């Protein structure tokens, strides 16, 4: 008689596989910005604006314009610098006041982006005194016109504004006659090369005299520098 065969032993449970660690939530950061698409701005003389600019809130005071981009270190301070020169050429240096800001707070207190300062310097402008600021909803009553650099900035500003202020928020490029170039938007050159910044300056340089001419017409200015 043969001995009974041994009972098969139960398989040993395998060790559990270590689970993958849960990724930590990413820290908020400034949005990524794509390189600007280029189309040559026109070289025609400043024309009348298709849409009238909003009237001054206080006709006895300078007309107040704020230029707004995302972080206030590239487009809006470059636009402020270029438009200031166009206003001086049109004799509006005392009739219009300018400032700039950003919809985000990532760069508050910082200087203009180095490539932006260098691009301005190559064309004879000085951007060394600029310090970035964030736009506040409380600023609306103190501005006659707010010019956004792109559709995202425009939407953000209009969300912040009350119904009485929304018509005072426009696209810089659209007011400046660049509606056929990128829909009037000024592309963000942040992180781009020298050519990207030069292209943005070309757009700003084409739009600024148109805006200055529109402001001269609105304010009944003769256009002769003081």
ROMI-276751 format. One record per residue (C-alpha): residue in three letters; z, y, x. Coordinates in steps of 0.1 Angstrom, whole numbers, plus 5000, padded with zeros to 4 digits. Example, Ala and Ser with C-alpha at 12.3 -4.5 7.8 and 13.67 -1.06 7.14 Angstrom:
ala507849555123
ser507149895137
***
This chain:
unk500050005000
unk498950335015
unk501450625017
unk500850894991
unk498651185003
unk500451505010
unk500251774982
unk498052064992
unk500252365001
unk499752684982
unk497652935000
unk499553205017
unk499053545001
unk496953765022
unk498454095034
unk497354385012
unk494754605027
unk496054945036
unk494755205012
unk492755495024
unk494955815027
unk494456065000
unk492556365012
unk494556685011
unk493356964990
unk491057195009
unk492257545016
unk490357814999
unk487857985022
unk485158245019
unk482058095003
unk479157975025
unk476258215026
unk472658125030
unk470258295053
unk468358575036
unk464758515024
unk462458785036
unk459858985018
unk458559305033
unk459859615015
unk457259865004
unk456560185023
unk455860404993
unk457560744989
unk460660764967
unk459860734930
unk461660824899
unk464260564887
unk463160334859
unk466660344844
unk468660674844
unk471760674865
unk475060714846
unk476161084842
unk479161214862
unk482561164847
unk483561514859
unk480561744863
unk482661984883
unk483461734911
unk481361534936
unk479561234922
unk481460924934
unk479560604944
unk481060274956
unk478960004973
unk480259654969
unk479359324985
unk481459004990
unk483759075020
unk482959435029
unk482059365065
unk478259345064
unk476059455035
unk478159725017
unk479359905049
unk475859895063
unk474560035030
unk477260305030
unk476260415065
unk472460415057
unk472860585023
unk475160845037
unk472360945061
unk469860955033
unk472161175012
unk472561415041
unk468761435045
unk468561515008
unk471161795011
unk473661594990
unk476361535016
unk478861754997
unk477661664962
unk478161284965
unk481061094980
unk480560734992
unk482860444999
unk482460065000
unk484459754993
unk484259374987
unk484959154957
unk486958914979
unk489958965001
unk489058745031
unk488459035055
unk490659315043
unk491559545072
unk488959405095
unk486159595113
unk482559565103
unk481059235114
unk479959275151
unk476259185144
unk476259445116
unk477659715139
unk475059625166
unk472259635141
unk473259985129
unk473760105165
unk470159995174
unk468960245147
unk471260525157
unk474060465132
unk477860435140
unk479860175120
unk482860165143
unk485360335120
unk484860105090
unk487759885078
unk487259635050
unk488859675016
unk488859484983
unk487659644951
unk490359694925
unk489859724887
unk491960034888
unk489160204908
unk486760214879
unk487860544864
unk487460704898
unk483860604904
unk480760734887
unk478460464900
unk479160124915
unk476259954933
unk476559574939
unk474559404966
unk473759094947
unk473958924913
unk477158744921
unk478859074930
unk477459234899
unk478858964877
unk482258974893
unk482459344889
unk481359334853
unk483959074845
unk486659314859
unk485359614840
unk486059724805
unk483159794781
unk483160164789
unk482560104826
unk479959824826
unk476960044824
unk478060214856
unk477659894876
unk474159834889
unk472359644917
unk471759854948
unk468259714954
unk467259754917
unk468360114917
unk466660154950
unk463260034938
unk463459684953
unk463259504920
unk460159304931
unk461859184963
unk464458914955
unk465159064921
unk466759374936
unk469359174955
unk470359244992
unk470658905009
unk473858835028
unk473158815066
unk476658695075
unk476358415101
unk472658485106
unk470758605136
unk469658955147
unk466458935126
unk468458875095
unk470559185100
unk467459385109
unk465759265077
unk468759375056
unk468659715073
unk464959735064
unk465759685028
unk468659935028
unk466460185046
unk463760155020
unk466160174990
unk468460455002
unk465960744999
unk465060624964
unk468760634954
unk469260974970
unk466261104951
unk467660974919
unk471061134925
unk469361464934
unk467461454901
unk470661354881
unk472661634897
unk469961894894
unk469861934932
unk466862114948
unk466661854976
unk466962115003
unk469662035028
unk472462295029
***
